Amino acid sequence: MKYLIVGLGNPGTKYENTRHNIGFKLVESFAKEHEGEFSEDKHAEVSKVKFKGRTIILIKPTTFMNLSGKAVNYWMQQEKIPLENILVVTDDIALPFGKLRMKGKGSDGGHNGLKDIQATLNSPNYARLRFGVGSEFNPGRQVNYVLGEWHKDEDAAMGERIMVSKSFIKDFTTIGLNRAMSNWNNK
């Protein structure tokens, strides 16, 4: 069984510690835990790891957030991974900081990365793990907020939230979407 775990973010050190790059941070942590290393490949940095007999392909698109669909579609086709074995990890301003929610399908919620993936795949029916980044910004300042760095208190809580996020990924790949949601949503 193969799975594609897509961490959304923007390439480059300029964006490394921003809220918008939480998807990158989570797949990097998962790869490190399973002794995987990322290398540059077509449309993404890629790491392949094994977990409980499954092959997990972790990608960080190098196409920038707004064109993430290109990388997802390429790696889905390249590795022959069905839509139901894809999980996209993304930031979400509609959730308070650190709140985690997995869904099997849904709208893009105004998120440009999800919007491009849905347009490219021509389907909203793929799993996503949403990591709450909060909405502590004034009207019209959303872009600055998501491209801003974490506050000290958020940074301090990040380790535990990343551990829980990795549990979502492990359960998604071993016991399936529904049980992963049941086990971890709202934790």
N, C-alpha and C positions, 0 to 999 in steps of 0.2 A: 504494500500500500504506500502510495506517495501523497504527500500533502504540500501545498504551497502556502507559506505564511508570509504575508506582505506587510512590512513595516512602512508606513507612510512618513514622509519627511522631505526635506530639501537637502541636496548634496552640498558639501563644503563646510569648512570650519566656522564660517560666519553664522551658520544655523544650528550648529552642533548641540548646544544646550538650550534650545528654544522649546516652548510648549508644542509648537507645530511638529517637532521632531520626536515626539514620544514614541511613535511607531518604530523609528530607527533604534532608539534606545532599548526598547523591549526585545526586538529581534537580535540585537547585539548581545544582550545579556543571556538570551536563550542559547545562542550559538556558543558563547563562552562557557556556559555551564556544561555543554555537551561537546566541548573541545573542537568546535568548528571555527574556521577562519573565513573571513570574507575576502573574495578576490573580484576584481573588476571583470565584468563580462558584458554581454549585449544588454543595453538599457538598464543595467542594475549591478550592484555589488551583490554577490551570491555566496551563500554558505550552505553546504549540504551536510546534514547530521543524521545520525541514526538514534531512534528512541523506541524502545520496546518493539523492535522488529519493523518499525515504520521508517521510511525515508522522508525526511522533512527538508524541503528546500526553502531556505529563508532568503528573502530578497529585500534590498533597499534600493528602490528605483533611483536612477541617476538622471531621470528625465525632468526633475522638478515636480512638485506636487500636482500642478494643474495638468500634467500629461502622464500621470501614473498608469493610466489604462494601457498604454503602449507596452510598458514593462510587464504588467500583469498578463496581458494577452500573449506576449511572446513566450514567457516562461511557462504559462499554462499549456500552450501548444508544444513547446520544446520538450517538456517533461511528460506530456500526455496526462495531465491532471484534470479530472472532472471538476466542474463548477462546485459540486458539493464538498470537495476537499480543499477549498480555498478559504483562507481566513485573512481578512484585512484588519490590521491594527492601526487605529487612528486616534487623534485627539478629538475632543468634543467639548465645545463651550456650553452646551446645554446641560452638562452634568457638573456638579461641584468637584473641586479638586480631589483626585484620587478615587472617585466613584467609578466602578467598572461595570460595564453592561455588554453582554454578548447578545447578538440577534442573528437570526438566520437569513433575514432579508429586510428590506426597508428602503426608505427614501435616502437621498444623499444629505438631507438636513442642511443644505446650503454649503456643504463641505466640497471644495473644488476638486480634491483628490478623488473622493467617492463619486462625484458627478462625472468625472472623466472615465473612471472605471466602468460605471454603469453604461455610459454612452458607448464605450469601446466593446464591452461584452454584450451589449444590447439586452441587459438583464439586471434587475435589482436583487436577484436571488442568489446571493453569496453571503457567507457569514462575515460578520464584522465584530471586532472587539473594540469598544469605544472606551477610551481613557479620559475621564473628566479632567478638564483643565480650568474649569470655572469661567466666570464671566465678569471679572473685576475690572471692567473698562468702561469708559464714558462713551456715549453714542459717537459713532464714526471712528472709534479708535480700535476696532476689533483687529485689524491687520497688525497694528503695532503690538497689541497684546499677545496674539498667538505667535508672533515672531520675536517676542520678548523672552528673556531668560526667566527661569523659575525664581520665586522668592525664597529666602533662606528657610522658612518653615516648611515650604513645599519640598525643597531639596532634601531637608532632613527626613521627611516622611517617604521619600521616593523609593528607598530600598525595599521596604515592606510592600509597597504597592506594586513594585516590579515583580516581587516574588509571587504575589497573588495572581498577577497577570500571566506569569509563566505557567501557573497551575491551570488557568483557562486553556492555554495552548496545549498542554500535556493531555488534558481530558478531551479536548476537541479531537486530537489525533488518535486517542485510544478508545474512548467510550462513546464518542459522538457528540454532536452539537447539543441535542436536547438534554442529555445528562450533564454536560459541561455547564449549560445555562442553569440547570437546577442546582448543581453543586456550588456554583460560584457567583451568580448574579447577586448584586447588592451586598457582597461581602467586602 
